[in-house]
Structures are given as C-alpha cells and as structure tokens.
C-alpha cells in the first residue's frame, strides 16, 4: 500500500482531507494553464503563418491576450476524453506522461540554444558549456523514458508528429500558393496604365486585400474583368505579421501613392496583436481623405486549391493543405471586416 500511494500516506490523517482538496485545486489550476497556453500558442502560430485562420474571441476589453478559441477548446476536450477512455487509469498514463514531460524539456533546451546562439549572439565558448550541461541531463532523462514507448509513450510522439506535419504542410503550402499566384500576375504599373483609362470610375473606396506586397491581387483582376469598373480610390492592402509581439503605432502603416487614385498600403501587426483592419484604417491619413466605412468596400480573394503533380509537395500533403484551406476561418472574421461591406471573388490555383 505504501509503495502504491507514497504521497498521500506521507500526510497525517488529520490533514488528509485538506491536502486532497488542495491537490484537486492544483490540478484544476494546471489544466486552466494548459488551456490558456494552447490558446496563446495557437494565436501566435496563426499570426506567424503556421496554422490556418481560426475564429478567435477576445473575452476582455482591457487584456489583449485574454482570448478564447472554440475549435482548440473542443479539440482539447475530445483529446482528453479519448486519452481517458484509452488509458483507463492514471498509472497506465505514466509512460505517456514521462515521454511528454522529458520531451518538452529537451525541446526547451534546443530552443535555448537557438536563443543564445542566434538571437543573443553569445560566443560559442560561452554558450556551449552551458548548453552541454542541459543537453546531457535532458537527453539522459528522455533516453531513459524511451524504454516506455511500447507501453504508451508512443501516444505523445504520434500527436507531436501529426501536429508538426500539419504546421509544416500549411507553411509550405502557403508559400507554394503564393509562388503559383505570382507567376500569373502582372506588374502594378502596367495594370494602372491599362485599367485607369478603360474602366469606368465610380465614387467611393475599394480595398483589395493582398497576401503579396507586389503585383496585382487576383480579386482586382477579376473585378476589372467582370464588372469593368474602378472606384475613385483603390487601396491594395497587405497585412504583415512581424516576428515581434507588438508594433509601434508610428510604424503600423506604410503607404505608397501609385498614381491615378491607386495606393499600396502595408499594415504591420505584432504576433500578439489583434488584426483589426477597420479600426487601424481610422488612424490612417496618408492615402487621401479619411476612410468612411459606409463608402468603403473590401474585396477578398478566395482560392480553391487543386492538387497536381507540379513539383513542390507530395500529393497527400497537397490534399491536407487543401482541406486545411477549406476549413480555415473566413478572412472577413479574422480581419474584423464589416460583413455588409465585403465582396469575395474566387479563383482556382494548382500547387
């Protein structure tokens, strides 16, 4: 009995009940920390381009980082239920827990190495001895736990492999999609010269969301092809997520006048910031008159992916990427665009 429950048998009977209550509360707090961390990491992965857009709800008007992601919350709930049903008891979960904890410690040491050598630029003679100490200890723990892989330790390894595959597939797929779209685009200068005199100009402002900072967005090409009109002011807007948590207000907007009522705008956000495009446009006074949302239309491109044998990714990864793209949250919701001012134009892209 003492071998089976050493922790609780160390506690005197008189305080056993308070200790049990304390452990329950500690488990609840730990679970909430895991859930909050999952939300935060998911948001940063989306901003950095490693995950498709998901619906993110901000639950506080004061704390920007207080968020709720329904898809992740329900995903965690399903995974926890599956783990409970699969392992049945906490003792059966010990092998998976050991691999997960020691694996996380080893990955943290790898990240410390990146920070010391790449970000902080420590000299190797100073960084290597410190890193060697951590690597020896962490690898010893992780290596010892590898013996538990057949007993259930394979579960966190499999989950990690699946998540890694999804993240890298989305990142690589987005890069390939942009390359394919760039091949069929034309320089903005040529488009302005040909379209400014041939299309009918109508009052108002049109904002065309573009993922690339050069060329003509496909939505603009489709609009001029099918509708034969251009607004008095045309904004080519690119939202760029920087590798920093926050971007200074004075560096948020970069505007370039292309002539004939065309402007190219780059809007910069940190990976911890909310990408609220209309609120940011209210601060812009560099591209003509102030923006009036009642006279502004947003044009979005929606791509349908077609898997092909063009070199780039394996067919099975291309199909996974296409599935992730179909299930991504709408750009209108992600950028907080007014629903009654949005027009979507679709196209097909082979990767």
KOLNURO-995617 format. One record per residue (C-alpha): chain; x, y negated, z negated. Coordinates in nm, 2 decimals, decimal comma, m for minus. Example, Ala and Ser with C-alpha at 12.3 -4.5 7.8 and 13.67 -1.06 7.14 Angstrom:
BEGIN
node cadena = A | px = 1,23 | py = 0,45 | pz = m0,78 $
node cadena = A | px = 1,37 | py = 0,11 | pz = m0,71 $
//
This chain:
BEGIN
node cadena = A | px = 0,00 | py = 0,00 | pz = 0,00 $
node cadena = A | px = 0,28 | py = m0,24 | pz = m0,09 $
node cadena = A | px = 0,45 | py = m0,17 | pz = 0,24 $
node cadena = A | px = 0,13 | py = m0,23 | pz = 0,43 $
node cadena = A | px = 0,03 | py = m0,56 | pz = 0,27 $
node cadena = A | px = 0,35 | py = m0,71 | pz = 0,11 $
node cadena = A | px = 0,24 | py = m1,08 | pz = 0,14 $
node cadena = A | px = m0,09 | py = m1,06 | pz = m0,04 $
node cadena = A | px = 0,04 | py = m0,82 | pz = m0,31 $
node cadena = A | px = 0,31 | py = m1,07 | pz = m0,40 $
node cadena = A | px = 0,03 | py = m1,31 | pz = m0,50 $
node cadena = A | px = m0,11 | py = m1,28 | pz = m0,86 $
node cadena = A | px = m0,47 | py = m1,16 | pz = m0,87 $
node cadena = A | px = m0,58 | py = m1,49 | pz = m1,04 $
node cadena = A | px = m0,50 | py = m1,70 | pz = m0,74 $
node cadena = A | px = m0,55 | py = m1,44 | pz = m0,46 $
node cadena = A | px = m0,89 | py = m1,59 | pz = m0,35 $
node cadena = A | px = m0,75 | py = m1,95 | pz = m0,31 $
node cadena = A | px = m0,45 | py = m1,81 | pz = m0,12 $
node cadena = A | px = m0,68 | py = m1,61 | pz = 0,12 $
node cadena = A | px = m0,88 | py = m1,93 | pz = 0,18 $
node cadena = A | px = m0,56 | py = m2,12 | pz = 0,24 $
node cadena = A | px = m0,44 | py = m1,87 | pz = 0,50 $
node cadena = A | px = m0,77 | py = m1,89 | pz = 0,68 $
node cadena = A | px = m0,75 | py = m2,26 | pz = 0,69 $
node cadena = A | px = m0,39 | py = m2,24 | pz = 0,81 $
node cadena = A | px = m0,50 | py = m2,00 | pz = 1,09 $
node cadena = A | px = m0,77 | py = m2,25 | pz = 1,19 $
node cadena = A | px = m0,53 | py = m2,54 | pz = 1,20 $
node cadena = A | px = m0,28 | py = m2,34 | pz = 1,40 $
node cadena = A | px = m0,55 | py = m2,24 | pz = 1,66 $
node cadena = A | px = m0,65 | py = m2,60 | pz = 1,70 $
node cadena = A | px = m0,29 | py = m2,70 | pz = 1,75 $
node cadena = A | px = m0,26 | py = m2,43 | pz = 2,03 $
node cadena = A | px = m0,58 | py = m2,56 | pz = 2,20 $
node cadena = A | px = m0,48 | py = m2,92 | pz = 2,18 $
node cadena = A | px = m0,13 | py = m2,83 | pz = 2,32 $
node cadena = A | px = m0,29 | py = m2,63 | pz = 2,60 $
node cadena = A | px = m0,50 | py = m2,94 | pz = 2,70 $
node cadena = A | px = m0,20 | py = m3,17 | pz = 2,69 $
node cadena = A | px = 0,03 | py = m2,94 | pz = 2,88 $
node cadena = A | px = m0,24 | py = m2,88 | pz = 3,15 $
node cadena = A | px = m0,29 | py = m3,25 | pz = 3,19 $
node cadena = A | px = 0,08 | py = m3,31 | pz = 3,24 $
node cadena = A | px = 0,11 | py = m3,02 | pz = 3,48 $
node cadena = A | px = m0,17 | py = m3,17 | pz = 3,69 $
node cadena = A | px = m0,01 | py = m3,51 | pz = 3,69 $
node cadena = A | px = 0,33 | py = m3,36 | pz = 3,79 $
node cadena = A | px = 0,17 | py = m3,16 | pz = 4,08 $
node cadena = A | px = 0,20 | py = m2,81 | pz = 3,94 $
node cadena = A | px = m0,17 | py = m2,75 | pz = 3,90 $
node cadena = A | px = m0,49 | py = m2,84 | pz = 4,09 $
node cadena = A | px = m0,71 | py = m3,12 | pz = 3,96 $
node cadena = A | px = m0,94 | py = m3,02 | pz = 3,67 $
node cadena = A | px = m1,22 | py = m3,21 | pz = 3,50 $
node cadena = A | px = m1,06 | py = m3,39 | pz = 3,21 $
node cadena = A | px = m1,29 | py = m3,56 | pz = 2,95 $
node cadena = A | px = m1,15 | py = m3,83 | pz = 2,72 $
node cadena = A | px = m1,30 | py = m3,80 | pz = 2,38 $
node cadena = A | px = m1,17 | py = m4,12 | pz = 2,22 $
node cadena = A | px = m1,17 | py = m4,48 | pz = 2,32 $
node cadena = A | px = m0,85 | py = m4,55 | pz = 2,13 $
node cadena = A | px = m0,63 | py = m4,24 | pz = 2,17 $
node cadena = A | px = m0,54 | py = m4,19 | pz = 2,53 $
node cadena = A | px = m0,41 | py = m3,84 | pz = 2,46 $
node cadena = A | px = m0,73 | py = m3,71 | pz = 2,29 $
node cadena = A | px = m0,88 | py = m3,51 | pz = 2,58 $
node cadena = A | px = m1,09 | py = m3,20 | pz = 2,64 $
node cadena = A | px = m1,06 | py = m2,98 | pz = 2,95 $
node cadena = A | px = m1,36 | py = m2,75 | pz = 2,97 $
node cadena = A | px = m1,20 | py = m2,50 | pz = 3,22 $
node cadena = A | px = m0,90 | py = m2,44 | pz = 2,99 $
node cadena = A | px = m1,12 | py = m2,42 | pz = 2,68 $
node cadena = A | px = m1,34 | py = m2,15 | pz = 2,82 $
node cadena = A | px = m1,03 | py = m1,97 | pz = 2,97 $
node cadena = A | px = m0,87 | py = m1,96 | pz = 2,63 $
node cadena = A | px = m1,19 | py = m1,82 | pz = 2,48 $
node cadena = A | px = m1,22 | py = m1,54 | pz = 2,73 $
node cadena = A | px = m0,85 | py = m1,45 | pz = 2,70 $
node cadena = A | px = m0,87 | py = m1,44 | pz = 2,32 $
node cadena = A | px = m1,18 | py = m1,21 | pz = 2,34 $
node cadena = A | px = m1,01 | py = m0,98 | pz = 2,58 $
node cadena = A | px = m0,70 | py = m0,96 | pz = 2,36 $
node cadena = A | px = m0,91 | py = m0,87 | pz = 2,05 $
node cadena = A | px = m1,10 | py = m0,60 | pz = 2,25 $
node cadena = A | px = m0,78 | py = m0,46 | pz = 2,40 $
node cadena = A | px = m0,56 | py = m0,45 | pz = 2,08 $
node cadena = A | px = m0,84 | py = m0,39 | pz = 1,83 $
node cadena = A | px = m0,62 | py = m0,48 | pz = 1,52 $
node cadena = A | px = m0,35 | py = m0,73 | pz = 1,43 $
node cadena = A | px = m0,10 | py = m0,45 | pz = 1,37 $
node cadena = A | px = m0,14 | py = m0,35 | pz = 1,74 $
node cadena = A | px = m0,08 | py = m0,71 | pz = 1,84 $
node cadena = A | px = 0,25 | py = m0,73 | pz = 1,66 $
node cadena = A | px = 0,46 | py = m0,62 | pz = 1,97 $
node cadena = A | px = 0,30 | py = m0,88 | pz = 2,20 $
node cadena = A | px = 0,33 | py = m1,15 | pz = 1,93 $
node cadena = A | px = 0,71 | py = m1,07 | pz = 1,89 $
node cadena = A | px = 0,78 | py = m1,09 | pz = 2,26 $
node cadena = A | px = 0,58 | py = m1,42 | pz = 2,29 $
node cadena = A | px = 0,75 | py = m1,59 | pz = 2,00 $
node cadena = A | px = 1,11 | py = m1,49 | pz = 2,08 $
node cadena = A | px = 1,05 | py = m1,55 | pz = 2,45 $
node cadena = A | px = 0,93 | py = m1,90 | pz = 2,37 $
node cadena = A | px = 1,23 | py = m1,96 | pz = 2,15 $
node cadena = A | px = 1,46 | py = m1,85 | pz = 2,44 $
node cadena = A | px = 1,28 | py = m2,08 | pz = 2,69 $
node cadena = A | px = 1,31 | py = m2,37 | pz = 2,45 $
node cadena = A | px = 1,69 | py = m2,32 | pz = 2,43 $
node cadena = A | px = 1,70 | py = m2,32 | pz = 2,81 $
node cadena = A | px = 1,51 | py = m2,65 | pz = 2,81 $
node cadena = A | px = 1,75 | py = m2,79 | pz = 2,55 $
node cadena = A | px = 2,04 | py = m2,70 | pz = 2,79 $
node cadena = A | px = 1,87 | py = m2,90 | pz = 3,07 $
node cadena = A | px = 1,81 | py = m3,20 | pz = 2,84 $
node cadena = A | px = 2,17 | py = m3,20 | pz = 2,71 $
node cadena = A | px = 2,35 | py = m3,15 | pz = 3,05 $
node cadena = A | px = 2,11 | py = m3,31 | pz = 3,30 $
node cadena = A | px = 1,93 | py = m3,59 | pz = 3,11 $
node cadena = A | px = 2,16 | py = m3,69 | pz = 2,83 $
node cadena = A | px = 2,47 | py = m3,61 | pz = 3,03 $
node cadena = A | px = 2,66 | py = m3,46 | pz = 2,74 $
node cadena = A | px = 3,02 | py = m3,34 | pz = 2,83 $
node cadena = A | px = 3,04 | py = m2,96 | pz = 2,87 $
node cadena = A | px = 3,30 | py = m2,92 | pz = 2,59 $
node cadena = A | px = 3,05 | py = m3,07 | pz = 2,35 $
node cadena = A | px = 2,73 | py = m2,91 | pz = 2,47 $
node cadena = A | px = 2,84 | py = m2,55 | pz = 2,55 $
node cadena = A | px = 2,94 | py = m2,46 | pz = 2,19 $
node cadena = A | px = 2,61 | py = m2,58 | pz = 2,05 $
node cadena = A | px = 2,41 | py = m2,40 | pz = 2,33 $
node cadena = A | px = 2,61 | py = m2,09 | pz = 2,29 $
node cadena = A | px = 2,51 | py = m2,06 | pz = 1,93 $
node cadena = A | px = 2,14 | py = m2,10 | pz = 2,01 $
node cadena = A | px = 2,16 | py = m1,86 | pz = 2,31 $
node cadena = A | px = 2,33 | py = m1,59 | pz = 2,11 $
node cadena = A | px = 2,07 | py = m1,60 | pz = 1,83 $
node cadena = A | px = 1,77 | py = m1,63 | pz = 2,06 $
node cadena = A | px = 1,89 | py = m1,37 | pz = 2,30 $
node cadena = A | px = 1,96 | py = m1,13 | pz = 2,01 $
node cadena = A | px = 1,60 | py = m1,17 | pz = 1,89 $
node cadena = A | px = 1,45 | py = m1,15 | pz = 2,24 $
node cadena = A | px = 1,66 | py = m0,85 | pz = 2,33 $
node cadena = A | px = 1,56 | py = m0,66 | pz = 2,02 $
node cadena = A | px = 1,19 | py = m0,73 | pz = 2,09 $
node cadena = A | px = 1,23 | py = m0,59 | pz = 2,45 $
node cadena = A | px = 1,20 | py = m0,25 | pz = 2,29 $
node cadena = A | px = 0,84 | py = m0,33 | pz = 2,22 $
node cadena = A | px = 0,74 | py = m0,39 | pz = 2,58 $
node cadena = A | px = 0,58 | py = m0,05 | pz = 2,63 $
node cadena = A | px = 0,38 | py = m0,09 | pz = 2,31 $
node cadena = A | px = 0,20 | py = m0,41 | pz = 2,42 $
node cadena = A | px = 0,49 | py = m0,65 | pz = 2,47 $
node cadena = A | px = 0,42 | py = m0,64 | pz = 2,84 $
node cadena = A | px = 0,10 | py = m0,85 | pz = 2,79 $
node cadena = A | px = 0,26 | py = m1,19 | pz = 2,73 $
node cadena = A | px = 0,52 | py = m1,11 | pz = 3,00 $
node cadena = A | px = 0,24 | py = m1,04 | pz = 3,25 $
node cadena = A | px = 0,04 | py = m1,36 | pz = 3,15 $
node cadena = A | px = 0,36 | py = m1,57 | pz = 3,19 $
node cadena = A | px = 0,43 | py = m1,42 | pz = 3,53 $
node cadena = A | px = 0,08 | py = m1,49 | pz = 3,65 $
node cadena = A | px = 0,09 | py = m1,85 | pz = 3,53 $
node cadena = A | px = 0,44 | py = m1,90 | pz = 3,68 $
node cadena = A | px = 0,32 | py = m1,77 | pz = 4,01 $
node cadena = A | px = 0,01 | py = m2,00 | pz = 4,02 $
node cadena = A | px = 0,22 | py = m2,31 | pz = 3,92 $
node cadena = A | px = 0,49 | py = m2,25 | pz = 4,18 $
node cadena = A | px = 0,23 | py = m2,15 | pz = 4,45 $
node cadena = A | px = 0,04 | py = m2,47 | pz = 4,40 $
node cadena = A | px = 0,36 | py = m2,69 | pz = 4,41 $
node cadena = A | px = 0,49 | py = m2,52 | pz = 4,72 $
node cadena = A | px = 0,15 | py = m2,51 | pz = 4,89 $
node cadena = A | px = 0,10 | py = m2,89 | pz = 4,84 $
node cadena = A | px = 0,45 | py = m2,96 | pz = 4,99 $
node cadena = A | px = 0,37 | py = m2,74 | pz = 5,29 $
node cadena = A | px = 0,03 | py = m2,90 | pz = 5,34 $
node cadena = A | px = 0,19 | py = m3,25 | pz = 5,34 $
node cadena = A | px = 0,45 | py = m3,14 | pz = 5,59 $
node cadena = A | px = 0,19 | py = m3,00 | pz = 5,83 $
node cadena = A | px = m0,02 | py = m3,31 | pz = 5,80 $
node cadena = A | px = 0,28 | py = m3,54 | pz = 5,85 $
node cadena = A | px = 0,35 | py = m3,35 | pz = 6,18 $
node cadena = A | px = 0,02 | py = m3,47 | pz = 6,33 $
node cadena = A | px = 0,02 | py = m3,83 | pz = 6,20 $
node cadena = A | px = 0,13 | py = m4,14 | pz = 6,38 $
node cadena = A | px = 0,33 | py = m4,45 | pz = 6,26 $
node cadena = A | px = 0,11 | py = m4,71 | pz = 6,09 $
node cadena = A | px = 0,24 | py = m4,99 | pz = 6,31 $
node cadena = A | px = 0,13 | py = m4,82 | pz = 6,63 $
node cadena = A | px = m0,21 | py = m4,74 | pz = 6,49 $
node cadena = A | px = m0,27 | py = m5,10 | pz = 6,38 $
node cadena = A | px = m0,19 | py = m5,24 | pz = 6,72 $
node cadena = A | px = m0,42 | py = m5,00 | pz = 6,90 $
node cadena = A | px = m0,71 | py = m5,00 | pz = 6,65 $
node cadena = A | px = m0,72 | py = m5,36 | pz = 6,55 $
node cadena = A | px = m0,84 | py = m5,48 | pz = 6,89 $
node cadena = A | px = m1,05 | py = m5,18 | pz = 6,99 $
node cadena = A | px = m1,26 | py = m5,13 | pz = 6,68 $
node cadena = A | px = m1,55 | py = m5,34 | pz = 6,55 $
node cadena = A | px = m1,46 | py = m5,52 | pz = 6,22 $
node cadena = A | px = m1,73 | py = m5,52 | pz = 5,95 $
node cadena = A | px = m1,74 | py = m5,71 | pz = 5,62 $
node cadena = A | px = m1,60 | py = m5,55 | pz = 5,30 $
node cadena = A | px = m1,30 | py = m5,35 | pz = 5,19 $
node cadena = A | px = m1,22 | py = m4,99 | pz = 5,28 $
node cadena = A | px = m0,98 | py = m4,80 | pz = 5,06 $
node cadena = A | px = m0,83 | py = m4,48 | pz = 5,22 $
node cadena = A | px = m0,67 | py = m4,25 | pz = 4,96 $
node cadena = A | px = m0,35 | py = m4,11 | pz = 5,10 $
node cadena = A | px = m0,12 | py = m3,85 | pz = 4,94 $
node cadena = A | px = 0,18 | py = m3,96 | pz = 5,15 $
node cadena = A | px = 0,34 | py = m4,31 | pz = 5,13 $
node cadena = A | px = 0,38 | py = m4,32 | pz = 5,51 $
node cadena = A | px = 0,18 | py = m4,26 | pz = 5,82 $
node cadena = A | px = m0,19 | py = m4,28 | pz = 5,88 $
node cadena = A | px = m0,43 | py = m4,10 | pz = 5,65 $
node cadena = A | px = m0,65 | py = m3,84 | pz = 5,82 $
node cadena = A | px = m0,96 | py = m4,00 | pz = 5,68 $
node cadena = A | px = m0,87 | py = m4,32 | pz = 5,86 $
node cadena = A | px = m0,81 | py = m4,14 | pz = 6,19 $
node cadena = A | px = m1,14 | py = m3,96 | pz = 6,16 $
node cadena = A | px = m1,33 | py = m4,28 | pz = 6,07 $
node cadena = A | px = m1,20 | py = m4,47 | pz = 6,37 $
node cadena = A | px = m1,26 | py = m4,17 | pz = 6,59 $
node cadena = A | px = m1,62 | py = m4,11 | pz = 6,49 $
node cadena = A | px = m1,75 | py = m4,44 | pz = 6,36 $
node cadena = A | px = m1,55 | py = m4,69 | pz = 6,58 $
node cadena = A | px = m1,54 | py = m4,95 | pz = 6,30 $
node cadena = A | px = m1,28 | py = m5,10 | pz = 6,07 $
node cadena = A | px = m1,35 | py = m5,31 | pz = 5,76 $
node cadena = A | px = m1,22 | py = m5,66 | pz = 5,73 $
node cadena = A | px = m0,97 | py = m5,54 | pz = 5,47 $
node cadena = A | px = m0,82 | py = m5,19 | pz = 5,49 $
node cadena = A | px = m0,62 | py = m5,05 | pz = 5,20 $
node cadena = A | px = m0,40 | py = m4,74 | pz = 5,23 $
node cadena = A | px = m0,37 | py = m4,63 | pz = 4,87 $
node cadena = A | px = m0,13 | py = m4,38 | pz = 4,73 $
node cadena = A | px = m0,14 | py = m4,28 | pz = 4,37 $
node cadena = A | px = 0,20 | py = m4,17 | pz = 4,24 $
node cadena = A | px = 0,26 | py = m3,99 | pz = 3,91 $
node cadena = A | px = 0,60 | py = m4,07 | pz = 3,77 $
node cadena = A | px = 0,82 | py = m3,84 | pz = 3,56 $
node cadena = A | px = 0,78 | py = m4,08 | pz = 3,26 $
node cadena = A | px = 0,49 | py = m4,08 | pz = 3,00 $
node cadena = A | px = 0,39 | py = m4,44 | pz = 3,07 $
node cadena = A | px = 0,45 | py = m4,71 | pz = 3,34 $
node cadena = A | px = 0,48 | py = m5,08 | pz = 3,25 $
node cadena = A | px = 0,18 | py = m5,29 | pz = 3,36 $
node cadena = A | px = 0,40 | py = m5,51 | pz = 3,57 $
node cadena = A | px = 0,53 | py = m5,21 | pz = 3,77 $
node cadena = A | px = 0,19 | py = m5,05 | pz = 3,82 $
node cadena = A | px = 0,11 | py = m5,19 | pz = 4,16 $
node cadena = A | px = 0,33 | py = m5,23 | pz = 4,47 $
node cadena = A | px = 0,15 | py = m5,40 | pz = 4,77 $
node cadena = A | px = 0,28 | py = m5,44 | pz = 5,12 $
node cadena = A | px = 0,10 | py = m5,65 | pz = 5,38 $
node cadena = A | px = 0,10 | py = m5,47 | pz = 5,72 $
node cadena = A | px = m0,09 | py = m5,74 | pz = 5,91 $
node cadena = A | px = m0,43 | py = m5,75 | pz = 6,08 $
node cadena = A | px = m0,60 | py = m5,70 | pz = 5,74 $
node cadena = A | px = m0,41 | py = m5,38 | pz = 5,66 $
node cadena = A | px = m0,23 | py = m5,33 | pz = 5,33 $
node cadena = A | px = m0,04 | py = m5,04 | pz = 5,19 $
node cadena = A | px = m0,07 | py = m5,01 | pz = 4,81 $
node cadena = A | px = 0,12 | py = m4,78 | pz = 4,58 $
node cadena = A | px = m0,04 | py = m4,73 | pz = 4,24 $
node cadena = A | px = 0,20 | py = m4,58 | pz = 3,98 $
node cadena = A | px = 0,10 | py = m4,39 | pz = 3,66 $
node cadena = A | px = 0,29 | py = m4,20 | pz = 3,39 $
node cadena = A | px = 0,20 | py = m3,84 | pz = 3,34 $
node cadena = A | px = 0,03 | py = m3,91 | pz = 3,01 $
node cadena = A | px = m0,19 | py = m4,19 | pz = 3,15 $
node cadena = A | px = m0,54 | py = m4,17 | pz = 3,29 $
node cadena = A | px = m0,56 | py = m4,22 | pz = 3,66 $
node cadena = A | px = m0,85 | py = m4,48 | pz = 3,66 $
node cadena = A | px = m0,82 | py = m4,64 | pz = 4,01 $
node cadena = A | px = m1,12 | py = m4,89 | pz = 3,99 $
node cadena = A | px = m1,00 | py = m5,02 | pz = 3,65 $
node cadena = A | px = m0,65 | py = m5,07 | pz = 3,79 $
node cadena = A | px = m0,78 | py = m5,24 | pz = 4,10 $
node cadena = A | px = m0,94 | py = m5,50 | pz = 3,88 $
node cadena = A | px = m0,59 | py = m5,61 | pz = 3,79 $
node cadena = A | px = m0,47 | py = m5,65 | pz = 4,15 $
node cadena = A | px = m0,44 | py = m5,99 | pz = 4,30 $
node cadena = A | px = m0,17 | py = m5,92 | pz = 4,56 $
node cadena = A | px = m0,38 | py = m5,79 | pz = 4,85 $
node cadena = A | px = m0,61 | py = m6,08 | pz = 4,93 $
node cadena = A | px = m0,91 | py = m6,17 | pz = 4,72 $
node cadena = A | px = m1,01 | py = m5,98 | pz = 4,41 $
node cadena = A | px = m1,17 | py = m5,64 | pz = 4,46 $
node cadena = A | px = m1,55 | py = m5,62 | pz = 4,43 $
node cadena = A | px = m1,67 | py = m5,27 | pz = 4,38 $
node cadena = A | px = m2,01 | py = m5,35 | pz = 4,53 $
node cadena = A | px = m1,84 | py = m5,43 | pz = 4,86 $
node cadena = A | px = m1,56 | py = m5,17 | pz = 4,85 $
node cadena = A | px = m1,58 | py = m4,82 | pz = 5,00 $
node cadena = A | px = m1,35 | py = m4,53 | pz = 4,92 $
node cadena = A | px = m1,27 | py = m4,28 | pz = 5,19 $
node cadena = A | px = m1,13 | py = m3,94 | pz = 5,09 $
node cadena = A | px = m0,98 | py = m3,66 | pz = 5,29 $
node cadena = A | px = m1,09 | py = m3,31 | pz = 5,21 $
node cadena = A | px = m0,87 | py = m3,04 | pz = 5,37 $
node cadena = A | px = m0,98 | py = m2,68 | pz = 5,44 $
node cadena = A | px = m0,67 | py = m2,45 | pz = 5,43 $
node cadena = A | px = m0,63 | py = m2,18 | pz = 5,69 $
node cadena = A | px = m0,37 | py = m1,91 | pz = 5,61 $
node cadena = A | px = m0,13 | py = m1,85 | pz = 5,91 $
node cadena = A | px = 0,19 | py = m1,67 | pz = 5,99 $
node cadena = A | px = 0,38 | py = m2,00 | pz = 6,01 $
node cadena = A | px = 0,70 | py = m1,97 | pz = 5,80 $
node cadena = A | px = 0,66 | py = m2,12 | pz = 5,46 $
node cadena = A | px = 0,49 | py = m1,89 | pz = 5,21 $
node cadena = A | px = 0,38 | py = m1,53 | pz = 5,21 $
node cadena = A | px = 0,02 | py = m1,48 | pz = 5,33 $
node cadena = A | px = m0,10 | py = m1,37 | pz = 4,99 $
node cadena = A | px = 0,04 | py = m1,68 | pz = 4,83 $
node cadena = A | px = m0,13 | py = m1,90 | pz = 5,10 $
node cadena = A | px = m0,46 | py = m1,73 | pz = 5,02 $
node cadena = A | px = m0,41 | py = m1,80 | pz = 4,65 $
node cadena = A | px = m0,33 | py = m2,16 | pz = 4,73 $
node cadena = A | px = m0,64 | py = m2,20 | pz = 4,95 $
node cadena = A | px = m0,85 | py = m2,05 | pz = 4,66 $
node cadena = A | px = m0,70 | py = m2,30 | pz = 4,41 $
node cadena = A | px = m0,76 | py = m2,59 | pz = 4,65 $
node cadena = A | px = m1,13 | py = m2,49 | pz = 4,70 $
node cadena = A | px = m1,18 | py = m2,48 | pz = 4,32 $
node cadena = A | px = m0,99 | py = m2,80 | pz = 4,23 $
node cadena = A | px = m1,19 | py = m3,08 | pz = 4,08 $
node cadena = A | px = m1,32 | py = m3,35 | pz = 4,31 $
node cadena = A | px = m1,08 | py = m3,64 | pz = 4,37 $
node cadena = A | px = m1,37 | py = m3,87 | pz = 4,30 $
node cadena = A | px = m1,39 | py = m3,75 | pz = 3,95 $
node cadena = A | px = m1,01 | py = m3,73 | pz = 3,90 $
node cadena = A | px = m0,96 | py = m4,09 | pz = 4,01 $
node cadena = A | px = m1,28 | py = m4,22 | pz = 3,84 $
node cadena = A | px = m1,42 | py = m4,35 | pz = 4,16 $
node cadena = A | px = m1,78 | py = m4,47 | pz = 4,17 $
node cadena = A | px = m1,99 | py = m4,19 | pz = 4,32 $
node cadena = A | px = m2,21 | py = m4,42 | pz = 4,53 $
node cadena = A | px = m1,91 | py = m4,58 | pz = 4,70 $
node cadena = A | px = m1,73 | py = m4,27 | pz = 4,82 $
node cadena = A | px = m1,72 | py = m4,12 | pz = 5,17 $
node cadena = A | px = m1,55 | py = m3,78 | pz = 5,23 $
node cadena = A | px = m1,42 | py = m3,67 | pz = 5,57 $
node cadena = A | px = m1,29 | py = m3,32 | pz = 5,62 $
node cadena = A | px = m1,03 | py = m3,15 | pz = 5,83 $
node cadena = A | px = m0,86 | py = m2,81 | pz = 5,87 $
node cadena = A | px = m0,49 | py = m2,75 | pz = 5,81 $
node cadena = A | px = m0,28 | py = m2,44 | pz = 5,88 $
node cadena = A | px = 0,00 | py = m2,36 | pz = 5,65 $
//
